[in-house]
Amino acid sequence: MTTTPTSLGAPRLDTDEPVASIPGQAQPAAHDHRWLALAVLGLAQLMVVLDATIVNIALPSAQRALAFSNADRQWVVTAYALTFGGLLLLGGRLADLVGRRRMFLIGLAGFALSSAAGGASTSFGMLVAARAAQGAFGAMLAPAALSLLTTLFTDVRDRARAFAIYGAIAGAGAAVGLLLGGVLTEYLDWRWCLFVNIAFALVAAAGALAWLRNQERVPGARLDLRGALVAVAGLASLVYGFSEASIDGWSSPVTIGFLAGAVVVLGLFVYLESRARDPLLPLRVLVERNRGGSNLAILLVGVGMFGVFLFLTYYLQLTLGYSPVKTGLAFLPMVGGIMVASTLGGVVVLPRTGPKPLVVTGMLIAAGGMFLLTSISVSSGYAAHVLPALVVAGIGMGLIFSAAMNAATAGAEPHDAGVASALPNVAQQIGGALGPALLNTIATSAAVHYIPPPHASPAYAAAAASVHGDTTAFTVVWIILLASAAVSALVLRRGRIALPMSGAPLHGG
């Protein structure tokens, strides 16, 4: 057993054994129903993550039903991403101040009600407003769920198992959304892509009331309102800038204006937080190497993961002629790879090695999967060319998520658990916004400049140009993942995850 200093000066234990009790020091109380509680938290996380993609499949049907234009349809996706990404840090700090179970239940109730409103929409404006409300309540729900998980599991082995499961859900949820959205749209109605959240929320709320304990708010803490307003403005500007880039290009004045504004405002946020008495984001949460490196890994793998979903969805449907349901089913091997690798890596390997080997290896494996996708063509078959790449990429991403989700919250003091838990969601959201924006611009440019073979028919030339754009995007992704492996190898510390020696006791109620 060894000790390592924390950024706050207090030692932590680097060990694969439970933290020993120290006389006179408050220890976390064992939670009798923590595994049932994990199922509740995982269900809530699945609901939030899959909602980022489930509506994408339903968009064409919703557009026909509500008669909105192609130019307007992006707002159904952007409205959710904007409020979710912009309010995550505020939601994380509110979980610390208000109480995590209370914020979890508020988020569930709001998400269910806004989903019901979206499903019942009679106009485009009503649908966009409901999606924005979904994002806002999701920003309350996601960090509350992850911070509850962080405080529920304090034994290193149990924590590894819990985060392996949670990481698998976070990694596979978007792909599950594609499948579920296809099934609901094809066999029921597009509105059920929103109504289904009501069932998820009711089950999760019942489980939360039965198996989650109340946790006291941090005594004497106050909300950094100035920091909250600046953070919301900066993150919303960043997400919106990426969204505009995917539509109007990187040279658009709107894109440049919002991204430049985001840099300025987020720089101001860092300055204000360094001087605030009760900062919204204490910089000590982010500057610790494992937490900072893990959040960076989540952001970068988000770029690759959402890029895969976007371009493979188009390839499978437009080039190979798959239906929405068949497209969703085609992603299942990737989901399986994520879940198996996340569980085995998180449970078997992580407690022994720490996050660094898993994250670096996962990046390299995921890069290999992307490299395989660079060889697809108009005449490629799913089984020979797409399936192996999906399995390999899924294994790599599963290793990354299981380790990074755990390390991104490990070692945070109990009063910082909420905001520390918001950061992985912020990273994944930014990666999910940056990936499609960056890669769509690259793919479109490659397709426009593609020179078809001589004597190719117009239909073949168009299909070949589209696939060339896809493979160019996959080339960029595997290069990004290779570079990310090198960065992770430099930033992440060697050794096992260190948990704090003290913890906030859970209070019944």
C-alpha positions as CSV (number, residue, x, y, z in Angstrom):
1,M,0.0,0.0,0.0
2,T,1.3,3.5,-0.9
3,T,0.2,7.0,-0.3
4,T,0.2,9.8,-2.8
5,P,-0.4,13.5,-2.1
6,T,-3.6,15.1,-3.4
7,S,-3.8,18.6,-4.8
8,L,-5.2,19.7,-1.5
9,G,-2.4,18.3,0.5
10,A,-4.2,15.4,2.1
11,P,-2.9,11.9,1.4
12,R,-4.9,9.3,-0.5
13,L,-4.4,5.5,-0.6
14,D,-3.4,3.8,-3.9
15,T,-4.7,0.3,-3.2
16,D,-7.0,-2.3,-4.5
17,E,-8.4,-2.9,-1.0
18,P,-11.2,-1.1,0.7
19,V,-10.1,2.1,2.4
20,A,-9.5,1.4,6.1
21,S,-11.4,3.1,8.8
22,I,-9.6,5.9,10.6
23,P,-10.5,6.6,14.2
24,G,-12.4,9.9,14.6
25,Q,-12.9,10.4,10.9
26,A,-16.3,10.1,9.2
27,Q,-16.5,7.2,6.9
28,P,-19.0,6.5,4.2
29,A,-21.8,4.3,5.4
30,A,-22.4,1.1,3.4
31,H,-25.5,1.3,1.3
32,D,-27.5,-1.9,1.5
33,H,-29.2,-1.4,-1.9
34,R,-26.4,0.1,-3.8
35,W,-26.6,-2.4,-6.7
36,L,-30.3,-1.7,-7.1
37,A,-29.5,2.0,-6.9
38,L,-27.0,1.5,-9.7
39,A,-29.7,0.1,-11.9
40,V,-31.8,3.2,-11.3
41,L,-28.9,5.5,-12.0
42,G,-28.0,3.5,-15.1
43,L,-31.5,3.7,-16.4
44,A,-31.6,7.5,-16.0
45,Q,-28.2,7.8,-17.7
46,L,-29.4,5.7,-20.6
47,M,-32.5,7.9,-21.0
48,V,-30.4,11.0,-21.2
49,V,-27.7,9.6,-23.6
50,L,-30.0,7.9,-26.0
51,D,-32.1,11.0,-26.3
52,A,-29.2,12.6,-28.1
53,T,-29.7,10.2,-31.0
54,I,-33.2,8.6,-30.8
55,V,-34.9,11.7,-32.2
56,N,-32.5,11.8,-35.2
57,I,-34.1,8.7,-36.6
58,A,-37.6,10.2,-36.1
59,L,-36.8,13.6,-37.7
60,P,-38.0,12.9,-41.2
61,S,-41.4,11.6,-39.9
62,A,-41.7,14.6,-37.5
63,Q,-40.8,17.0,-40.3
64,R,-43.6,15.6,-42.4
65,A,-46.1,15.7,-39.6
66,L,-45.4,19.2,-38.4
67,A,-44.4,20.6,-41.8
68,F,-41.2,22.4,-41.0
69,S,-38.4,23.1,-43.5
70,N,-35.0,21.4,-44.0
71,A,-33.3,24.6,-42.7
72,D,-35.3,24.4,-39.4
73,R,-35.0,20.7,-38.7
74,Q,-31.5,21.1,-37.1
75,W,-33.1,23.0,-34.2
76,V,-34.8,19.9,-33.0
77,V,-31.3,18.5,-32.3
78,T,-29.5,21.7,-31.5
79,A,-32.1,22.9,-28.9
80,Y,-31.4,19.8,-26.8
81,A,-27.6,20.0,-27.2
82,L,-27.6,23.7,-26.4
83,T,-29.4,23.6,-23.1
84,F,-27.9,20.3,-22.0
85,G,-24.3,21.4,-22.8
86,G,-24.8,24.9,-21.5
87,L,-26.3,24.0,-18.2
88,L,-24.3,21.0,-17.1
89,L,-21.9,22.8,-14.8
90,L,-24.7,24.6,-13.1
91,G,-26.6,21.3,-12.8
92,G,-23.6,19.7,-11.2
93,R,-23.2,22.4,-8.6
94,L,-26.9,22.5,-7.8
95,A,-26.7,18.8,-7.0
96,D,-24.0,19.6,-4.4
97,L,-26.1,22.5,-3.0
98,V,-29.6,21.2,-3.1
99,G,-29.0,17.5,-2.5
100,R,-28.2,14.9,-5.1
101,R,-31.3,12.7,-4.7
102,R,-33.5,15.7,-4.7
103,M,-31.9,17.1,-7.9
104,F,-32.1,13.6,-9.4
105,L,-35.8,13.5,-8.8
106,I,-36.4,17.0,-10.1
107,G,-34.4,16.2,-13.2
108,L,-36.4,13.0,-13.8
109,A,-39.8,14.8,-13.4
110,G,-38.8,17.6,-15.6
111,F,-37.4,15.3,-18.3
112,A,-40.6,13.2,-18.3
113,L,-42.9,16.3,-18.5
114,S,-40.9,17.9,-21.3
115,S,-40.8,14.6,-23.2
116,A,-44.6,14.3,-22.9
117,A,-44.9,17.9,-24.3
118,G,-42.6,17.1,-27.2
119,G,-44.5,13.9,-28.1
120,A,-47.7,15.8,-28.0
121,S,-46.4,18.7,-30.1
122,T,-48.8,20.3,-32.6
123,S,-46.2,22.8,-34.0
124,F,-42.5,23.1,-34.8
125,G,-42.1,25.8,-32.1
126,M,-43.7,23.5,-29.4
127,L,-41.4,20.7,-30.3
128,V,-38.2,22.8,-30.2
129,A,-39.3,24.3,-26.8
130,A,-39.8,20.8,-25.4
131,R,-36.5,19.7,-26.7
132,A,-34.8,22.7,-25.0
133,A,-36.6,21.8,-21.8
134,Q,-35.4,18.2,-22.1
135,G,-31.8,19.4,-22.3
136,A,-32.2,21.7,-19.3
137,F,-33.6,18.9,-17.1
138,G,-31.1,16.5,-18.5
139,A,-28.3,18.8,-17.3
140,M,-29.7,18.5,-13.8
141,L,-30.2,14.8,-14.0
142,A,-26.9,13.5,-15.5
143,P,-24.4,15.0,-13.0
144,A,-26.7,14.2,-10.1
145,A,-26.8,10.5,-11.2
146,L,-23.0,10.3,-11.6
147,S,-22.3,12.0,-8.3
148,L,-24.7,9.7,-6.5
149,L,-22.8,6.8,-8.1
150,T,-19.5,8.3,-6.9
151,T,-20.6,8.6,-3.3
152,L,-22.5,5.2,-3.2
153,F,-19.5,3.1,-4.1
154,T,-16.4,3.7,-2.0
155,D,-14.9,0.3,-2.0
156,V,-12.4,0.1,-4.9
157,R,-13.5,-3.2,-6.3
158,D,-17.2,-2.3,-6.0
159,R,-16.5,1.1,-7.6
160,A,-14.7,-0.5,-10.5
161,R,-17.7,-2.8,-11.2
162,A,-20.2,0.0,-10.9
163,F,-18.3,2.4,-13.2
164,A,-17.7,-0.4,-15.7
165,I,-21.5,-0.9,-16.0
166,Y,-22.1,2.9,-16.0
167,G,-19.4,3.5,-18.6
168,A,-20.9,0.8,-20.8
169,I,-24.2,2.6,-20.7
170,A,-22.7,6.0,-21.4
171,G,-20.8,4.6,-24.3
172,A,-23.5,2.4,-25.8
173,G,-26.5,4.7,-25.1
174,A,-26.2,6.7,-28.3
175,A,-26.2,3.5,-30.5
176,V,-29.1,2.1,-28.5
177,G,-30.9,5.3,-29.3
178,L,-30.5,4.7,-33.0
179,L,-31.9,1.2,-32.8
180,L,-34.8,2.2,-30.5
181,G,-35.6,5.2,-32.6
182,G,-35.8,3.1,-35.7
183,V,-38.1,0.5,-34.1
184,L,-40.4,3.1,-32.6
185,T,-40.6,5.2,-35.7
186,E,-41.1,2.3,-38.1
187,Y,-43.6,0.3,-36.0
188,L,-45.4,2.9,-33.9
189,D,-45.0,6.6,-34.5
190,W,-42.2,9.2,-34.3
191,R,-43.9,10.7,-31.2
192,W,-43.1,7.5,-29.2
193,C,-39.4,8.4,-29.5
194,L,-40.3,11.1,-26.9
195,F,-43.1,9.3,-25.0
196,V,-40.8,6.4,-24.2
197,N,-39.0,8.6,-21.8
198,I,-42.0,8.8,-19.6
199,A,-41.8,5.1,-18.9
200,F,-38.0,5.3,-18.2
201,A,-38.5,8.2,-15.8
202,L,-41.4,6.6,-13.9
203,V,-39.4,3.4,-13.3
204,A,-36.2,5.4,-12.3
205,A,-38.2,7.7,-10.0
206,A,-39.8,4.7,-8.2
207,G,-36.4,3.1,-7.8
208,A,-34.9,6.4,-6.5
209,L,-37.5,6.8,-3.8
210,A,-37.0,3.2,-2.7
211,W,-33.3,2.7,-2.9
212,L,-31.5,6.1,-2.9
213,R,-30.8,7.8,0.3
214,N,-31.0,11.5,0.9
215,Q,-27.7,13.4,1.1
216,E,-27.3,16.6,3.0
217,R,-26.4,19.7,1.1
218,V,-22.9,21.1,1.6
219,P,-23.2,23.3,4.7
220,G,-22.5,27.0,4.2
221,A,-22.0,26.7,0.4
222,R,-23.4,29.3,-1.9
223,L,-24.2,29.3,-5.6
224,D,-21.7,31.3,-7.7
225,L,-24.3,33.1,-9.7
226,R,-21.9,35.2,-11.7
227,G,-19.8,32.1,-12.6
228,A,-23.0,30.2,-13.5
229,L,-24.2,32.9,-15.9
230,V,-20.7,33.1,-17.6
231,A,-20.4,29.3,-17.8
232,V,-23.9,28.9,-19.4
233,A,-23.1,31.7,-21.9
234,G,-19.7,30.2,-22.8
235,L,-20.7,26.6,-23.1
236,A,-23.9,27.4,-25.0
237,S,-21.9,29.6,-27.4
238,L,-19.4,26.8,-27.9
239,V,-22.0,24.1,-28.6
240,Y,-24.0,26.5,-30.9
241,G,-20.8,27.4,-32.8
242,F,-20.1,23.7,-33.5
243,S,-23.6,23.1,-34.5
244,E,-23.5,26.0,-37.0
245,A,-20.2,24.8,-38.4
246,S,-21.8,21.5,-39.3
247,I,-24.4,23.4,-41.3
248,D,-22.9,26.6,-42.7
249,G,-19.2,25.7,-42.5
250,W,-16.2,26.9,-40.4
251,S,-15.8,30.1,-42.5
252,S,-19.4,31.3,-41.7
253,P,-19.4,34.6,-39.8
254,V,-21.9,33.1,-37.4
255,T,-19.7,30.1,-36.7
256,I,-16.6,32.2,-36.2
257,G,-18.4,34.7,-34.0
258,F,-19.9,32.2,-31.6
259,L,-16.7,30.1,-31.4
260,A,-14.6,33.2,-30.8
261,G,-17.1,34.5,-28.3
262,A,-17.0,31.1,-26.5
263,V,-13.2,31.3,-26.2
264,V,-13.4,34.8,-24.7
265,V,-16.2,34.0,-22.3
266,L,-14.8,30.7,-21.1
267,G,-11.4,32.4,-20.5
268,L,-13.3,35.0,-18.4
269,F,-15.0,32.1,-16.6
270,V,-11.6,30.6,-15.6
271,Y,-10.4,34.0,-14.3
272,L,-13.5,34.5,-12.3
273,E,-13.5,31.0,-10.8
274,S,-9.9,31.4,-9.7
275,R,-11.0,34.4,-7.6
276,A,-14.4,33.3,-6.4
277,R,-15.0,32.3,-2.8
278,D,-17.5,29.5,-3.7
279,P,-16.7,28.8,-7.4
280,L,-19.1,27.0,-9.6
281,L,-16.1,24.9,-10.9
282,P,-13.3,24.8,-8.3
283,L,-10.2,24.6,-10.5
284,R,-8.8,21.9,-8.1
285,V,-11.3,19.5,-9.6
286,L,-10.0,19.9,-13.1
287,V,-6.2,20.4,-12.7
288,E,-5.6,17.0,-11.1
289,R,-3.9,15.0,-13.9
290,N,-6.0,11.9,-13.9
291,R,-9.3,13.8,-13.8
292,G,-8.2,16.3,-16.4
293,G,-6.7,13.6,-18.6
294,S,-9.8,11.4,-18.3
295,N,-12.2,14.3,-19.3
296,L,-10.0,15.0,-22.3
297,A,-10.1,11.3,-23.3
298,I,-13.9,11.3,-23.0
299,L,-14.1,14.5,-25.2
300,L,-11.8,13.0,-27.9
301,V,-13.5,9.6,-28.0
302,G,-16.8,11.5,-28.3
303,V,-15.6,13.1,-31.4
304,G,-14.9,9.7,-32.9
305,M,-18.0,7.9,-31.6
306,F,-20.5,10.5,-32.8
307,G,-18.6,10.7,-36.1
308,V,-19.1,7.0,-36.6
309,F,-22.8,7.2,-35.9
310,L,-23.3,10.1,-38.3
311,F,-21.3,8.8,-41.3
312,L,-22.1,5.1,-40.9
313,T,-25.8,5.9,-40.6
314,Y,-25.7,7.7,-44.0
315,Y,-23.5,5.0,-45.5
316,L,-25.8,2.2,-44.4
317,Q,-29.0,3.9,-45.5
318,L,-28.0,5.8,-48.6
319,T,-25.3,3.5,-50.0
320,L,-26.3,0.0,-48.8
321,G,-30.1,0.8,-48.7
322,Y,-30.8,-0.2,-45.1
323,S,-34.0,0.7,-43.4
324,P,-33.9,2.7,-40.1
325,V,-34.5,-0.5,-38.1
326,K,-31.9,-2.4,-40.0
327,T,-29.4,0.5,-39.5
328,G,-30.0,0.4,-35.8
329,L,-29.5,-3.4,-35.7
330,A,-26.3,-2.9,-37.6
331,F,-24.8,-1.0,-34.7
332,L,-25.5,-3.7,-32.1
333,P,-22.1,-5.4,-32.5
334,M,-20.5,-2.1,-31.6
335,V,-22.8,-1.8,-28.6
336,G,-21.8,-5.4,-27.6
337,G,-18.1,-4.6,-27.9
338,I,-18.5,-1.5,-25.7
339,M,-20.4,-3.3,-23.0
340,V,-18.1,-6.4,-22.9
341,A,-14.9,-4.4,-23.0
342,S,-16.2,-1.8,-20.5
343,T,-17.2,-4.5,-18.0
344,L,-14.1,-6.7,-18.3
345,G,-11.7,-3.8,-18.4
346,G,-13.4,-2.0,-15.6
347,V,-13.8,-5.0,-13.3
348,V,-10.7,-7.1,-14.0
349,V,-8.0,-4.7,-15.2
350,L,-8.7,-1.3,-13.8
351,P,-8.3,-2.1,-10.1
352,R,-4.9,-3.6,-10.8
353,T,-3.5,-1.2,-13.3
354,G,-5.3,2.1,-13.0
355,P,-6.7,4.1,-15.9
356,K,-3.6,4.8,-18.0
357,P,-3.1,1.4,-19.7
358,L,-6.8,1.0,-20.4
359,V,-7.3,4.5,-21.9
360,V,-4.1,4.3,-24.0
361,T,-4.9,0.8,-25.2
362,G,-8.5,1.7,-25.9
363,M,-7.5,4.7,-28.0
364,L,-5.2,2.5,-30.1
365,I,-7.8,-0.2,-30.6
366,A,-10.5,2.3,-31.5
367,A,-8.1,3.9,-34.0
368,G,-7.7,0.4,-35.5
369,G,-11.4,0.1,-35.9
370,M,-11.6,3.5,-37.6
371,F,-8.7,2.5,-39.9
372,L,-10.7,-0.5,-41.1
373,L,-13.6,1.7,-42.0
374,T,-11.3,3.7,-44.4
375,S,-11.4,0.8,-46.8
376,I,-15.2,0.7,-47.4
377,S,-16.5,1.3,-50.9
378,V,-19.7,1.5,-52.9
379,S,-19.6,-2.3,-53.3
380,S,-18.5,-3.2,-49.8
381,G,-20.6,-5.7,-47.8
382,Y,-21.6,-5.2,-44.1
383,A,-20.3,-8.6,-42.9
384,A,-16.9,-8.3,-44.5
385,H,-16.1,-4.6,-44.1
386,V,-18.3,-2.9,-41.6
387,L,-18.9,-5.5,-38.9
388,P,-15.2,-6.1,-38.0
389,A,-14.6,-2.4,-37.7
390,L,-17.6,-1.9,-35.5
391,V,-16.6,-4.7,-33.1
392,V,-13.0,-3.4,-32.9
393,A,-14.0,0.2,-32.4
394,G,-16.6,-0.8,-29.8
395,I,-13.9,-2.8,-27.8
396,G,-11.6,0.3,-27.8
397,M,-14.3,2.7,-26.8
398,G,-15.5,0.4,-24.0
399,L,-12.0,0.3,-22.5
400,I,-11.8,4.1,-22.6
401,F,-15.2,4.7,-21.0
402,S,-14.9,2.3,-18.2
403,A,-11.6,3.7,-17.1
404,A,-12.1,7.4,-17.9
405,M,-15.6,7.7,-16.2
406,N,-14.1,6.2,-13.0
407,A,-10.9,8.3,-13.0
408,A,-12.7,11.5,-13.9
409,T,-14.6,11.5,-10.6
410,A,-12.1,9.6,-8.3
411,G,-10.5,11.6,-5.6
412,A,-12.9,14.5,-5.7
413,E,-13.9,15.7,-2.2
414,P,-17.6,14.9,-1.3
415,H,-18.6,18.6,-1.6
416,D,-17.2,18.7,-5.2
417,A,-18.8,15.4,-6.3
418,G,-21.6,17.0,-8.2
419,V,-19.5,19.4,-10.3
420,A,-16.8,16.7,-10.8
421,S,-19.5,14.5,-12.2
422,A,-20.7,17.2,-14.5
423,L,-17.4,17.4,-16.3
424,P,-17.5,14.0,-18.0
425,N,-20.9,14.9,-19.4
426,V,-19.6,18.3,-20.5
427,A,-16.7,16.6,-22.3
428,Q,-18.9,14.0,-24.0
429,Q,-21.4,16.7,-25.1
430,I,-18.6,18.9,-26.5
431,G,-17.1,15.9,-28.3
432,G,-20.5,15.0,-29.6
433,A,-21.0,18.5,-31.0
434,L,-17.5,19.0,-32.3
435,G,-17.3,15.6,-34.0
436,P,-20.1,16.0,-36.5
437,A,-19.3,19.6,-37.1
438,L,-15.6,19.0,-37.9
439,L,-16.0,15.8,-39.8
440,N,-19.0,16.9,-41.8
441,T,-17.0,19.8,-43.2
442,I,-14.1,17.6,-44.1
443,A,-16.3,14.9,-45.6
444,T,-18.3,17.4,-47.7
445,S,-15.1,19.0,-49.0
446,A,-13.7,15.6,-49.9
447,A,-16.9,14.6,-51.7
448,V,-17.0,17.8,-53.7
449,H,-13.4,17.4,-54.9
450,Y,-13.7,13.7,-55.7
451,I,-12.9,12.7,-59.2
452,P,-14.9,9.7,-60.3
453,P,-13.5,6.9,-62.5
454,P,-13.8,7.5,-66.3
455,H,-17.1,6.4,-67.9
456,A,-18.8,6.1,-64.4
457,S,-22.5,6.6,-64.5
458,P,-23.9,9.7,-62.7
459,A,-25.5,7.5,-60.0
460,Y,-22.3,5.6,-59.3
461,A,-20.2,8.8,-59.3
462,A,-22.5,10.4,-56.8
463,A,-22.4,7.3,-54.5
464,A,-18.6,7.0,-54.9
465,A,-18.2,10.7,-54.0
466,S,-20.3,10.3,-50.9
467,V,-18.4,7.2,-49.7
468,H,-15.1,9.0,-50.4
469,G,-16.3,11.7,-48.0
470,D,-17.1,9.1,-45.4
471,T,-13.7,7.4,-45.7
472,T,-11.9,10.7,-45.4
473,A,-13.8,11.4,-42.2
474,F,-12.8,8.0,-40.8
475,T,-9.2,8.7,-41.7
476,V,-9.3,11.9,-39.7
477,V,-10.9,10.1,-36.8
478,W,-8.2,7.4,-36.6
479,I,-5.5,10.0,-36.7
480,I,-7.2,11.9,-33.9
481,L,-7.4,8.7,-31.8
482,L,-3.8,7.9,-32.4
483,A,-2.8,11.4,-31.3
484,S,-5.1,11.1,-28.3
485,A,-3.4,7.9,-27.3
486,A,-0.1,9.8,-27.2
487,V,-1.6,12.6,-25.2
488,S,-3.2,10.2,-22.7
489,A,0.1,8.4,-22.3
490,L,1.8,11.7,-21.3
491,V,-1.0,13.2,-19.1
492,L,-2.4,10.3,-17.1
493,R,-0.5,9.1,-14.1
494,R,0.7,5.6,-13.6
495,G,-0.8,3.6,-10.8
496,R,-4.1,2.6,-9.5
497,I,-7.0,5.1,-8.8
498,A,-6.7,6.8,-5.5
499,L,-9.9,7.5,-3.5
500,P,-10.2,10.1,-0.8
501,M,-9.7,8.8,2.8
502,S,-12.8,10.7,4.0
503,G,-16.2,10.7,2.7
504,A,-19.6,12.3,3.4
505,P,-21.9,9.9,5.2
506,L,-25.2,9.1,3.6
507,H,-28.2,10.1,5.5
508,G,-31.4,8.1,5.5
509,G,-34.7,9.6,4.6
